[in-house]
Structures are given as structure tokens and as C-alpha cells.
Amino acid sequence: MESALLFAPGPAPRRSYARVGSAAALLLLYGAIVAAVTMSPTPLDRGYQSAIARFLAVVHRHGVPEWFGYRQLEFSANILMFLPLGFLIGLLVSKRLAWLPLLVIPALSITIEILQGLFLSQRFASVLDVVANTVGGYLGLAIVVVLRVFVEGRDRKIIAVALWERDVAFARAQGRAVAPAHAGPADASSQTTAGRFDPAQTKTKTEFR
């Protein structure tokens, strides 16, 4: 009776939508900012050429190569502008739709360039902008992939330890053999069958240690 009460299943944990909700809200805010920046009738650098030149002079004095000029700065800015897009979309999509951002990111950049070329007389479409935006979006997506691998690996370890501790508690409640203290979750899981320890198997594995 004690063991039955000990392992009585509780209610399933509620699924958390905090990640998706936060990413969706941030994506809407980000989209509004990008739309304002890219659909502005005049280029953002209009009237700031002297400030940009001073900025480049400063970074050149601090070790940035002289070949890094205005075009390289603009290319880098376009990379950074789309980096949050890849990151936020990566947080939103599931593993089954992991391929979708690979299409959405360049498609959005191409759409922006087409709209600029058609409707904004003081701005023009640029293939280099599409390349830079796509690189930035893919970098943001890569950051999400790395984070997911790290988090899922951590979660697997936590779950393995929890299951091992549960099996040890079950074995003790049944008066059965308990895995050695130095045995890890992987060793303990190999000594269980349907959630219970097999004393004979435990004895065999202990003898060969």
C-alpha cells in the first residue's frame, strides 16, 4: 500500500506557453520597428554622413582595417537588423517546422526590397541587402538551435536523475536491492524493468565492477 501511494501518478503538468507568447509579442514589436525603418521615405543615413565618417575614423584608430568603410558598415547593419528576426522566429516554430524560417527570412527581405524599389523613390532595391538580411536571420536562427540543444541536454540529465531517484525510492519501499551510491542514472536505469529493480541483475552488475 505504501509503495502504491508513493508512486500514484499526479496530474500532468500544464504546458507553459510563456516562451511562445513572449516571442510572439517581441516579434510584433520588432516587426513594427523594422517596417518603420525600412519603409521610411528617405534613407536613414540622410544628413548623418559626417557622423558616420567620424565613427569610421574612430573605429579605424582602434584597429578596424581601413578597408572597412561605409558599404561594409551598411552591410553589417543589415545583418544585425535581421538577427532578432531569426532568433524570434526560431523560438516560435516547432521542430517539425524548423525548415520554415529558412524560407521566411529571405522571403521577408526580398519583399522589403521590392516594396522599396516600387514605392519609395528615394530608396532602391539591393541584392546585397537581401544577402546581409538573410545572413543575419540565419545567425539568429543558429543561436536558437544552439540554445535548444543545450537546454534539451540539460533537461534530459534532470529527467534521468529524477527517474533514477524514483527507482531507488521504489526499490527501498519494496525492500529490494538498491543501486550503488556511485552508480549514475544510466546504470540504474539498466538495472530496472518496468520501473523496478531486478535483484539478480543488480547482483551480477555489482560483481563485475
Secondary structure, DSSP 4 states (H G I P E B T S, - for coil): -HHHHHT---PPPPPP-HHHHHHHHHHHHHHHHHHHHHT-SS-TTTT-HHHHHHHHHHHHHTT--TT--HHHHHHHHHHHHHHHHHHHHHHHS-GGGTTHHHHHHHHHHHHHHHHHHHH-TT----HHHHHHHHHHHHHHHHHHHHHHHHHHHHHHHHHHHHHHHHHHHHHHHTT-----TT--HHHHHHTEETTEE-HHHHHHHHHT-
